[in-house]
Amino acid sequence: LKILIDTDANNELDDQHALAYAFLNHDVFDVVGVTVNNTRNGDGIQNQYDEALRIIRLFNLENKVPLYMGADKNYDEIVPFIAEPEFDGKPAVDFIIQEAMKMQDEKLILLPVGKLTNIALAIIKEPKIIDKVKVVWLGANYPDPGEYNLDNDTTSVNPVIESGVPFEMVTVRYGKPSGTAAVTVTREEIVASMTGKGP
């Protein structure tokens, strides 16, 4: 499966594990690249980029997996400038479009594990990618309100859904027996089971 991971890597450790899982399972995943965006707990877009680069380097993939800086601000703040020669998030948006347009007989799977800003901007800038990609988003707390990735840029969600792009949502569902919140792990569990097993 050709995948492109869009991440707020410096926010929570799930992003590092998502990257690691994809890199370690190269018999299943062909990671064409990684793009980053900024969310409120990530300490800025540069730190998001630097953390993704750190993970890429841990796997000795620095010159094999491209990494691009994406949106620092939110969709509604950026989209008025999408036709300008330069805009916030342009390197990631252009890379998403470039990789999507290469697809012929299969779809590029876009895996945003943060806010949807880069994906929404890419769809708006080049609607032709709608038929060449599938979006699988870690976001929302459906059917309840609120969730970190959703709340970081609510304005980016409707443009993706309303575009008609194939779209799947992996829900978090805080406190429920289903969703990603059901597979949390504590620091104590990590120390007990993973100490000495790698960087």
C-alpha positions as CSV (number, residue, x, y, z in Angstrom):
1,L,0.0,0.0,0.0
2,K,1.4,3.4,-1.0
3,I,0.9,5.7,2.0
4,L,1.7,9.3,2.9
5,I,1.7,10.1,6.6
6,D,0.6,13.6,7.7
7,T,1.6,14.1,11.3
8,D,1.8,16.5,14.2
9,A,4.8,14.4,15.4
10,N,5.8,16.6,18.4
11,N,2.4,16.5,20.0
12,E,1.8,13.0,21.5
13,L,3.7,9.7,21.2
14,D,1.1,8.1,19.0
15,D,2.5,9.8,15.9
16,Q,6.0,8.4,16.6
17,H,4.6,4.9,16.9
18,A,2.5,5.4,13.7
19,L,5.7,6.3,11.8
20,A,7.6,3.5,13.4
21,Y,4.9,0.9,12.6
22,A,4.8,2.0,8.9
23,F,8.6,2.0,8.6
24,L,8.9,-1.4,10.2
25,N,6.2,-3.0,8.1
26,H,7.7,-2.1,4.7
27,D,6.4,-5.4,3.3
28,V,2.9,-3.9,3.7
29,F,3.5,-0.2,3.5
30,D,5.4,1.9,0.9
31,V,5.8,5.2,2.6
32,V,6.2,7.7,-0.2
33,G,6.8,10.6,2.3
34,V,5.9,12.4,5.5
35,T,4.3,15.8,5.9
36,V,3.9,17.7,9.1
37,N,1.4,20.3,10.5
38,N,1.3,22.2,13.7
39,T,-1.1,21.7,16.6
40,R,-1.4,23.7,19.8
41,N,0.7,21.4,22.0
42,G,3.5,20.7,19.5
43,D,5.7,23.7,20.2
44,G,5.7,25.2,16.7
45,I,5.9,23.9,13.2
46,Q,9.7,23.6,13.3
47,N,9.6,21.3,16.3
48,Q,6.9,19.2,14.6
49,Y,9.3,18.9,11.6
50,D,12.3,18.2,13.8
51,E,10.5,15.4,15.7
52,A,9.4,13.7,12.5
53,L,13.0,14.0,11.2
54,R,14.3,12.4,14.5
55,I,12.0,9.4,13.9
56,I,13.0,9.1,10.2
57,R,16.7,9.2,11.3
58,L,16.2,6.5,13.9
59,F,15.3,4.2,11.0
60,N,18.1,5.4,8.8
61,L,15.6,6.7,6.2
62,E,16.6,10.3,6.0
63,N,17.6,10.2,2.3
64,K,14.9,7.7,1.5
65,V,11.6,9.1,3.0
66,P,11.0,12.7,2.0
67,L,9.8,15.0,4.8
68,Y,7.9,18.3,4.1
69,M,6.8,21.1,6.3
70,G,3.1,21.9,6.2
71,A,0.5,24.2,7.7
72,D,1.3,26.2,10.8
73,K,-2.0,28.0,10.9
74,N,-5.5,26.7,10.2
75,Y,-7.3,26.1,6.9
76,D,-9.6,29.2,7.0
77,E,-6.5,31.4,7.6
78,I,-4.5,29.8,4.7
79,V,-7.1,29.1,2.0
80,P,-7.5,32.7,0.8
81,F,-3.9,32.6,-0.2
82,I,-3.8,29.2,-1.9
83,A,-3.3,30.7,-5.4
84,E,-0.3,32.8,-4.3
85,P,3.2,31.7,-5.2
86,E,3.9,31.2,-1.5
87,F,1.5,30.3,1.3
88,D,1.7,28.6,4.8
89,G,2.1,24.9,4.2
90,K,3.0,25.0,0.5
91,P,5.8,22.5,0.6
92,A,3.6,19.8,2.1
93,V,0.6,20.7,0.0
94,D,2.5,20.6,-3.2
95,F,4.2,17.3,-2.2
96,I,0.8,15.7,-1.5
97,I,-0.5,16.8,-4.9
98,Q,2.7,15.6,-6.7
99,E,2.5,12.1,-5.1
100,A,-1.2,11.8,-5.7
101,M,-0.9,12.7,-9.4
102,K,1.6,9.9,-9.9
103,M,-1.1,7.3,-9.1
104,Q,-2.5,5.2,-11.9
105,D,-4.2,1.9,-11.0
106,E,-4.2,2.3,-7.2
107,K,-5.0,5.1,-4.7
108,L,-2.5,6.8,-2.6
109,I,-3.6,6.4,1.0
110,L,-3.3,9.7,2.9
111,L,-2.9,9.0,6.7
112,P,-3.4,12.3,8.6
113,V,-2.8,11.6,12.3
114,G,-3.2,15.2,13.2
115,K,-5.5,18.0,11.9
116,L,-6.8,17.8,8.3
117,T,-5.3,21.1,7.2
118,N,-2.7,19.9,4.7
119,I,-5.1,17.4,3.2
120,A,-7.9,20.0,2.8
121,L,-5.6,22.5,1.2
122,A,-4.2,20.0,-1.3
123,I,-7.8,19.0,-2.3
124,I,-8.8,22.7,-2.8
125,K,-5.6,23.5,-4.7
126,E,-5.9,20.5,-7.0
127,P,-9.3,18.8,-7.0
128,K,-8.0,16.1,-9.5
129,I,-6.4,14.3,-6.6
130,I,-9.8,13.4,-5.3
131,D,-9.9,10.4,-7.6
132,K,-6.4,9.4,-6.8
133,V,-6.3,9.3,-3.0
134,K,-8.1,7.8,-0.1
135,V,-8.1,9.6,3.3
136,V,-7.9,7.6,6.5
137,W,-8.0,10.1,9.4
138,L,-7.3,9.6,13.1
139,G,-9.8,12.2,14.3
140,A,-13.1,13.0,16.0
141,N,-14.8,11.6,19.0
142,Y,-18.0,10.6,17.1
143,P,-20.8,10.5,18.1
144,D,-19.7,12.7,20.9
145,P,-18.2,16.2,20.4
146,G,-14.6,17.2,20.8
147,E,-11.3,15.5,20.0
148,Y,-7.8,17.0,19.7
149,N,-7.2,16.6,16.0
150,L,-10.7,17.8,15.2
151,D,-10.5,20.8,17.6
152,N,-7.2,21.9,16.3
153,D,-8.7,22.9,12.9
154,T,-12.5,22.4,12.7
155,T,-12.5,24.5,9.5
156,S,-10.5,21.8,7.6
157,V,-13.0,19.0,8.1
158,N,-16.0,19.9,5.9
159,P,-13.9,20.7,2.8
160,V,-12.4,17.2,3.0
161,I,-15.8,15.4,3.6
162,E,-17.7,17.6,1.1
163,S,-15.1,17.0,-1.6
164,G,-16.3,13.4,-2.1
165,V,-12.9,12.0,-1.6
166,P,-13.0,8.4,-0.2
167,F,-12.8,9.0,3.5
168,E,-12.5,6.8,6.6
169,M,-12.4,8.1,10.1
170,V,-10.7,6.3,13.0
171,T,-12.4,7.6,16.1
172,V,-10.9,8.2,19.4
173,R,-14.0,7.8,21.6
174,Y,-12.6,9.0,25.0
175,G,-13.5,6.6,27.8
176,K,-15.4,4.1,25.6
177,P,-14.4,0.5,25.0
178,S,-14.0,1.1,21.3
179,G,-11.8,3.6,19.4
180,T,-8.2,4.4,19.8
181,A,-8.7,5.5,23.4
182,A,-9.3,1.9,24.3
183,V,-5.7,1.0,23.5
184,T,-3.9,3.6,25.7
185,V,-0.7,2.7,27.6
186,T,0.7,4.2,30.7
187,R,4.3,5.5,31.2
188,E,4.7,2.8,33.9
189,E,3.7,0.0,31.5
190,I,6.2,1.4,28.9
191,V,9.0,1.4,31.4
192,A,8.2,-2.1,32.7
193,S,7.9,-3.7,29.2
194,M,10.1,-1.7,26.8
195,T,13.2,-0.5,28.8
196,G,16.3,-1.5,26.9
197,K,14.5,-2.4,23.7
198,G,15.6,0.5,21.6
199,P,15.8,4.3,21.3
